[in-house]
Every structure is written in structure tokens, then in C-alpha cells.
């Protein structure tokens, strides 16, 4: 627990400096954070994430992060030291106000959109309060 937001941010910056100088542990690379939504929750999570050494990638480029490195161990993790985190913002261009009623009636119509991208994430910040069922239990 930190006494203020500034103190928490300072701690995150300190971790970021360590990542930038020493890299991430080999077994967790690439470390991918996926943010869903564009509201205050998502923006707040991104604000903290941006204090760390990072690169944002497009959702369509997520598979490339895992395909680029030919040095992959048997558990599918990289054996190359990485000095940054990867971030990705996923929003559904298909959900508009007129679609909300249909989304609530037929949620499976949009199921695959998030699932095909989030499977590449290490950590997900699901920032929707109305459409929280972006993943099914079997996908986790």
C-alpha cells in the first residue's frame, strides 16, 4: 500500500528502470498486457503501464511477437532476454449504440473478436462494465 498515487508511480518507475537495465526473467518473455476498452479504467491502467519500458503493438501483430523469436523453449517461452513490455489496446469496432441490444441478446456474435487476440496476452485489463463476458472460463 502506498501513501499516495505519486508514491505508487515512483515504485512503478523504479521497477521500469530495473527492467530497462537488467531485462525481464527469461521464462516470462514476451510479457504482453492487453487493455480492452477506451474508458477511464482502461486509460488509468495504461497510464501506469506507460511508466514502464514498453512498446504498443496492434492486435493483428500479437502473433508476431511469439513468432519472431526462434529461441523458444519447450514450454513456449522465449529464451531471449527482453528489456521491455508489450501493450495492446483492443476495442471492438462493431459495438455501437444500435448494437448494444443485439449484443445483450446474442453475446456469442462477438465472442471470437476478443478471444483471438487475448489468447496472446500475459495480463489483461478488461475495462468494460456492461460487456464483461469477453472470455469464457474455458478460454482462461
PyMOL commands that set and color helices and strands:
alter all, ss='L'
color gray80, all
select helices_A, chain A and resi 5-22+26-28+40-49+59-68+97-105+107-118+137-139
alter helices_A, ss='H'
color red, helices_A
select strands_A, chain A and resi 32-36+54-56+85-90+123-126
alter strands_A, ss='S'
color yellow, strands_A
deselect
rebuild
show_as cartoon
